[in-house]
Amino acid sequence: MKKTAPTSAKSGGRSHKRIPVLRIAGAAAVVAVIILMAVMFGMSFKGPGSDAPTLLIYGAEGQLPPAGFRNAVSAAGFDYDLVESTDAYKDGKLCIPDEYSKNDVVVMTVGDKGFDHVTAFAGMSNVHGFVLVCPDFPGNASMEGINSRNPACDIAVFAGRDDVDSVADVAGARLIYERISGDDTVYGSPIRDGGLFPSDRYISTEQNRYLSLSYFEYSDGNRMLMSPVFQKELADYLNVTYPDLVSGGIDDSRIVRWYTLSVMSVFFGIAAFALYFLSFGRRPSMSDRTGVKDAHISSRTYTVIASASAMAGMVSVVLSLFARTRDASHYLLLMSPLVVASLIMIVSIIRIGKADGKASAGQLISAVFMTASMSAYVILAALLFTDLSVDPSYLIGIVAVLTLIDAIVAGLTSYERRFGGLKFGDTLRLVGIMCIPGILAVFAGLITGNSSTVLWGLASVFAATVPTVVSVPVGRHSSSSVCTGVVHGVTYLMIMLALL
């Protein structure tokens, strides 16, 4: 009787022979996405040349603009530099750093005191103009002698949307523009441009005064620097206003191409990781293989943990009601998920069962690849779209310690789940409990009309959910709790650096 070749084993109607091919394809897609993100980040450092004019930025101390800002300014033909407070003053007066005293510069200021730089630098021959981001009206005395012709250089004002209905309500950036241009912005007709998110733009008759009120509300100039809409408009303004300083026209395609590919790379990364994880199918847990049964968390334990989470939320809400303690409320909201997670670990780690499971070499390689690739993906995504500086500097040490604690908590919780502790459903419920402080803050902010509390409440929910969403696939498809902890900790670190 003729023997036939053995058929491939099947599981769920899928051939095991195809799994390695799918896994290789998924891994290749993941590597390709990470390379693309790294290339996009590297492209942002492509400068305009050594003879390019410089955009000197004051008031953005400790706030490093992300890659998108750097790319947009370079595309406009400008270099830029952040002037720290220690270099901004000389003998108690505002100054241009010595290394730029003979260079062609445009001064950009961020924050309330921006107009002070106009009066301080207006007479300097190498200062060709000013860009004020979210300035406050300096007072009539400081505006004396400033009009549509003095100083003769160009002045642009960028700010967030303000819904002004009458002349009596005009203030801040809008009032500065009216004083230096002579135009009426209340009854005048703005130029609306910007696609889906149009800004209201005003240009004076002399073409040397410019006001842009964003589609979005911005009270913090440093946050406005992060807006792609603002970055694109700033690049257009610089290139159109100073054609004699830059060589060639603005490279609009570079800005659009950079943002398009950067955003697409994030979504391609999600698809690539999904493809890679799909190749593993459903891997049985360690408790399935050792006969250790998962134990449900008792309702009493849920009550204790939820009560502690609700208490943290209520304390945060109370602190947010007072201006003096509002910053403390923000920090507590960001750290409350970690506090609750630590409580979860302490309460439930006692129930870890004993089992002996060893990972194969292939599993270890997969776990290491998952950890390295997902960590690189999260870090590059944060570098492309967020500001990863922390001010004041002492917070860096605090964030580092919190990240280490988060990684340990996530790793031990994953270990417990594998050896008879938490179920996956338990994890989802506990993540929901970690969101309680943020949800309470959102509702409290909506009731009191405090938008800051709403935003920090959403940030708390974000910090509670995103690290778990990112690390869960690693925990379910690898045999290493260490890898799960590392991915969770790295994601938490990027979120904390971006928000603080």
C-alpha positions in Angstrom: 0.0 0.0 0.0 1.4 3.4 -1.1 2.2 5.7 1.8 1.0 9.3 1.4 2.9 12.3 2.7 1.8 13.3 6.1 -0.7 16.2 6.0 0.0 19.3 8.0 -1.7 19.6 11.3 -4.5 22.1 11.5 -5.9 24.2 14.3 -9.1 26.1 13.7 -9.0 25.4 10.0 -5.6 27.0 9.6 -2.4 25.3 8.5 0.6 25.5 10.8 2.8 25.7 7.8 1.5 29.1 7.1 2.1 30.5 10.5 5.9 30.9 10.2 5.4 32.7 6.9 2.8 35.0 8.4 5.0 35.6 11.4 8.0 36.5 9.2 5.8 38.9 7.2 4.4 40.5 10.4 7.9 40.9 11.8 9.1 42.4 8.5 6.2 44.8 8.5 7.0 45.9 12.1 10.7 46.5 11.3 9.7 48.4 8.1 7.4 50.7 10.1 10.0 51.4 12.8 12.6 52.2 10.1 10.1 54.6 8.4 9.4 56.3 11.7 13.1 56.6 12.4 13.7 58.1 8.9 10.9 60.6 9.4 12.4 61.7 12.7 15.8 62.0 11.1 14.4 64.1 8.2 13.3 66.7 10.7 16.9 67.5 11.4 17.6 68.4 7.7 18.6 72.0 8.1 18.2 74.9 5.7 21.9 75.7 5.4 24.6 77.5 7.3 23.6 81.0 5.9 20.0 80.7 6.9 18.4 83.4 9.1 17.6 82.4 12.6 14.3 82.3 14.4 15.2 83.2 18.0 12.5 81.9 20.4 12.1 83.5 23.8 9.7 82.3 26.5 9.7 78.6 25.5 12.2 77.7 28.1 12.2 74.0 28.9 9.7 73.3 26.1 11.5 71.7 23.2 9.3 71.9 20.1 8.8 68.5 18.6 10.1 67.2 15.3 7.2 68.7 13.3 8.1 72.2 14.4 11.7 71.7 13.5 10.8 70.3 10.1 8.3 73.1 9.3 10.8 75.9 10.3 13.5 74.3 8.2 11.2 74.0 5.2 10.6 77.7 5.4 14.3 78.3 5.1 14.9 79.2 8.7 17.1 77.8 11.5 15.9 78.3 15.1 17.3 78.4 18.6 15.7 78.5 22.0 17.0 81.3 24.2 17.1 80.3 27.9 16.3 82.9 30.5 20.0 83.0 31.6 20.9 84.2 28.1 17.9 86.5 27.6 19.0 89.2 30.0 22.2 91.2 30.3 22.6 93.7 33.1 18.9 93.3 33.8 17.8 94.1 30.3 16.5 91.9 27.4 19.3 91.2 24.9 20.2 89.2 21.8 22.7 86.4 22.7 26.2 87.5 21.6 26.5 84.7 19.0 23.5 86.1 17.1 24.4 89.8 17.4 25.5 90.0 13.8 23.2 87.4 12.3 19.9 88.0 10.5 17.2 87.1 13.1 13.5 87.1 13.5 12.5 87.2 17.2 9.7 84.9 18.3 8.2 85.2 21.8 5.9 82.8 23.6 3.7 83.9 26.4 2.2 86.9 28.1 5.3 89.1 28.1 6.0 88.8 24.4 5.5 92.5 23.5 8.4 93.5 25.8 10.8 92.2 23.2 9.3 94.5 20.5 10.2 97.6 22.5 13.6 96.2 23.5 14.8 95.0 20.1 13.0 97.3 17.6 16.0 99.5 16.9 18.5 96.7 16.2 19.5 96.4 12.5 19.8 92.7 12.5 16.3 92.1 13.9 14.1 91.9 10.8 10.7 91.2 12.6 8.8 89.8 15.4 6.4 86.9 15.9 4.3 87.0 19.1 2.6 83.8 20.2 -0.3 84.2 22.7 0.8 87.6 24.1 -1.0 89.6 26.6 -1.7 93.3 26.3 1.2 95.1 28.0 -0.6 98.3 28.9 -1.0 101.7 27.3 2.3 102.9 28.6 4.3 100.1 27.0 2.4 100.7 23.7 3.2 104.4 23.5 4.9 105.3 20.2 4.1 101.9 18.6 1.9 102.1 15.5 1.6 100.8 12.0 4.9 102.4 10.9 7.0 102.2 14.1 8.8 99.9 14.3 9.2 99.6 10.5 9.8 95.9 10.7 7.1 93.3 10.4 5.1 92.1 13.4 2.9 89.0 13.5 0.6 87.9 16.3 -0.6 84.4 16.7 -3.2 83.4 19.3 -6.1 81.1 20.1 -9.7 81.7 19.1 -11.5 84.4 21.1 -15.2 84.9 20.5 -15.4 88.7 20.7 -18.8 90.3 20.0 -18.1 94.0 20.9 -15.3 96.5 21.0 -15.4 96.5 24.8 -14.4 92.8 24.9 -11.3 93.2 22.8 -8.2 92.3 24.7 -4.9 90.4 24.5 -3.5 89.5 21.1 -6.4 91.1 19.3 -6.0 94.4 21.1 -2.2 94.4 20.4 -2.9 94.0 16.7 -5.5 96.8 16.6 -3.0 99.2 18.4 -0.1 98.4 16.0 -2.1 98.3 12.8 -5.1 100.7 13.3 -7.5 98.1 12.0 -10.8 97.1 13.5 -11.0 93.3 14.0 -14.5 93.3 15.5 -16.3 94.7 12.5 -13.6 93.9 9.9 -13.7 90.9 7.7 -11.0 88.3 8.4 -9.4 86.1 5.8 -10.3 82.5 6.5 -7.8 79.9 5.4 -6.6 76.5 6.7 -8.8 73.8 5.3 -10.8 72.0 7.9 -9.5 74.2 10.7 -9.4 77.7 9.3 -7.8 80.6 11.2 -9.1 84.1 11.2 -6.4 86.2 9.7 -6.0 90.0 9.5 -3.4 91.8 7.4 -2.9 95.5 7.8 -3.0 98.0 4.8 0.7 98.5 5.0 1.2 94.7 4.8 3.5 94.7 7.8 1.1 93.7 10.6 -0.4 90.3 10.8 -2.9 88.6 13.2 -3.9 85.0 13.2 -6.6 83.7 15.5 -6.5 79.9 15.5 -9.6 77.7 15.0 -8.7 76.2 18.4 -8.6 77.9 21.8 -5.1 78.3 23.1 -4.2 80.1 26.3 -0.7 78.5 26.5 1.7 79.5 23.8 3.9 76.5 24.4 0.9 74.2 23.6 0.3 76.2 20.4 3.8 75.4 19.2 2.8 71.8 19.1 -0.1 72.4 16.7 0.6 71.2 13.1 -1.9 73.9 11.9 0.2 76.6 13.6 3.5 75.1 12.4 2.3 75.2 8.8 1.0 78.7 9.0 4.1 80.0 10.7 6.3 78.4 8.0 4.1 80.1 5.3 4.3 83.4 7.0 8.1 83.4 7.5 8.8 82.4 3.9 6.3 84.9 2.4 7.3 87.8 4.7 11.1 87.5 4.5 11.9 86.4 0.9 15.1 88.4 0.9 16.5 86.5 3.9 15.8 82.9 2.6 17.1 81.3 -0.5 14.3 79.8 -2.6 10.6 79.3 -1.9 9.0 77.4 0.9 9.0 73.6 0.5 5.3 73.0 1.2 5.6 69.5 0.0 8.1 68.7 2.7 5.8 69.8 5.4 2.7 68.0 4.0 4.8 64.9 3.1 6.3 64.7 6.6 3.1 64.9 8.5 1.3 62.5 6.1 4.0 59.8 6.3 4.4 60.3 10.1 0.6 59.9 10.8 0.4 57.0 8.4 3.4 55.3 10.0 1.5 55.2 13.3 -1.5 53.5 11.8 0.7 51.2 9.7 2.5 50.2 12.9 -0.8 49.2 14.5 -1.6 47.0 11.5 1.9 45.5 11.4 1.7 44.5 15.1 -1.8 43.1 14.6 -0.4 41.0 11.8 2.5 39.8 13.8 0.4 38.9 16.9 -2.1 37.1 14.6 0.5 34.6 13.6 0.7 33.2 17.2 -2.9 32.3 17.4 -4.1 31.6 20.9 -1.3 30.5 23.1 -2.5 28.6 26.2 -1.6 30.3 29.5 0.8 28.9 32.0 -2.1 28.1 34.3 -3.7 26.0 31.5 -0.6 24.0 31.0 0.1 23.4 34.7 -3.5 22.8 35.8 -3.5 25.9 38.1 -6.9 27.4 37.9 -7.5 31.2 37.6 -9.1 32.6 40.7 -11.6 35.4 40.4 -11.1 38.5 42.5 -13.7 38.7 45.2 -16.3 41.4 45.3 -14.8 42.6 48.6 -11.4 43.1 47.0 -13.0 45.0 44.1 -14.9 47.2 46.6 -11.7 48.1 48.4 -9.7 48.9 45.3 -12.6 50.9 43.7 -13.1 52.8 47.0 -9.4 53.8 47.1 -9.6 54.9 43.4 -12.7 56.9 44.1 -11.1 58.5 47.1 -8.1 59.6 45.0 -10.5 61.0 42.4 -12.5 63.0 45.0 -9.3 64.4 46.5 -8.1 65.5 43.1 -11.5 67.2 42.4 -11.4 69.1 45.7 -7.8 70.2 45.1 -8.7 71.4 41.6 -11.3 73.8 43.0 -8.5 76.0 44.5 -6.0 77.9 42.4 -3.2 77.3 44.9 -3.6 73.5 44.9 -4.6 73.0 41.2 -1.1 71.9 40.2 -1.1 69.3 42.9 -4.5 68.1 41.6 -3.0 67.6 38.1 -0.1 65.6 39.4 -2.4 63.4 41.6 -4.6 62.7 38.6 -1.6 61.5 36.5 -0.2 59.4 39.3 -3.5 57.9 40.5 -3.5 55.0 38.0 -0.1 54.0 39.3 -1.3 54.2 42.9 -4.3 52.1 42.2 -2.2 49.6 40.2 0.2 49.2 43.1 -2.7 48.5 45.4 -4.0 45.9 43.0 -0.6 44.2 43.0 -0.3 44.3 46.8 -3.9 43.0 47.4 -3.7 40.2 44.8 -0.1 39.0 44.6 -0.6 36.9 47.8 -2.9 34.7 45.7 -0.2 33.7 43.2 0.0 30.0 42.7 3.1 28.0 42.3 4.0 26.5 38.9 7.0 25.6 37.0 7.1 26.7 33.4 10.1 27.3 31.2 10.0 29.2 27.9 11.6 27.7 24.8 14.3 29.6 22.9 11.8 30.6 20.2 9.5 32.0 22.8 12.3 34.0 24.3 13.3 35.4 20.9 9.7 36.4 20.2 9.4 38.0 23.6 12.6 40.0 23.1 11.5 41.1 19.6 8.1 42.2 20.9 9.7 44.2 23.7 12.3 45.9 21.6 9.9 46.6 18.6 7.0 47.9 20.7 9.2 50.0 22.9 10.9 51.5 19.8 7.5 52.1 18.2 6.1 54.0 21.3 9.3 56.1 21.7 9.4 57.1 18.1 5.7 58.0 18.0 6.3 60.2 21.1 9.3 61.8 19.5 7.4 62.6 16.3 4.3 64.1 17.9 5.0 65.2 21.5 7.3 67.3 23.6 9.3 65.0 25.8 10.9 67.7 28.0 10.1 68.0 31.7 10.1 71.4 33.5 11.2 71.9 36.2 14.1 69.5 35.9 13.7 67.8 39.2 10.6 66.1 37.9 12.8 64.0 35.6 14.0 61.9 38.6 10.4 61.6 39.9 9.2 60.4 36.5 12.1 57.9 36.3 11.2 56.4 39.7 7.5 56.2 38.8 8.3 54.5 35.5 10.4 51.9 37.3 7.6 51.3 39.8 5.1 51.0 36.9 7.2 48.5 35.1 7.6 46.4 38.3 3.8 46.5 39.0 2.9 45.6 35.4 5.4 42.8 35.3 4.4 41.2 38.6 0.7 41.6 37.7 1.4 39.8 34.4 3.3 37.1 36.3 0.4 36.7 38.7 -2.1 36.3 35.8 0.0 33.6 34.3 0.3 31.6 37.5 -3.2 31.5 38.8 -4.0 35.1 39.7 -5.8 37.6 37.6 -7.9 36.7 34.5 -7.8 38.9 31.4 -11.4 40.0 32.3 -10.2 41.0 35.7 -7.5 43.1 34.1 -10.1 45.0 32.1 -12.2 45.6 35.1 -9.2 46.9 37.1 -8.2 49.2 34.3 -11.8 50.6 34.5 -11.3 51.2 38.2 -8.0 53.0 37.5 -10.0 55.4 35.3 -12.3 56.5 38.1 -10.2 59.5 39.2 -10.0 60.8 35.7 -13.7 60.3 35.0 -14.6 62.1 38.2 -12.3 65.0 37.2 -13.9 65.2 33.8 -17.4 65.5 35.2 -16.3 67.9 37.9 -14.6 70.1 35.3 -17.7 70.1 33.1 -19.9 71.1 36.0 -17.7 73.9 37.2 -16.7 75.0 33.8 -13.0 74.4 34.5 -11.5 73.2 31.2 -8.1 72.5 32.8 -9.6 69.9 35.1 -11.4 68.3 32.1 -8.1 68.0 30.2 -6.1 66.6 33.1 -8.9 64.2 33.8 -8.8 62.9 30.2 -5.0 62.7 30.6 -5.4 60.5 33.7 -7.7 58.2 31.7 -5.2 58.1 28.9 -2.4 57.2 31.3 -4.5 54.4 32.8 -5.6 52.8 29.6 -2.9 53.2 26.9 0.0 51.4 28.6 -2.3 48.5 29.3 -3.6 48.4 25.7 -0.1 48.5 24.4 1.3 45.8 26.7 -1.6 43.4 26.8 -0.6 41.8 23.4 2.9 41.2 24.7 1.6 39.5 27.8 -0.9 37.3 25.9 1.6 36.2 23.3 4.9 35.9 25.1 6.1 33.9 28.1 7.9 36.8 29.7 6.4 39.0 32.4 9.5 41.1 32.3 8.8 42.0 28.7 5.3 43.0 29.6 6.6 45.2 32.4 9.2 46.9 30.2 6.6 47.7 27.5 4.1 49.0 30.0 6.8 51.1 31.8 8.1 52.6 28.5 4.7 53.6 27.4 3.9 55.1 30.8 7.2 57.0 30.7 6.4 58.5 27.2 3.0 59.6 28.4 4.3 61.2 31.6 7.0 63.1 29.7 4.6 64.3 27.1 2.0 65.5 29.7 4.2 67.1 32.4 
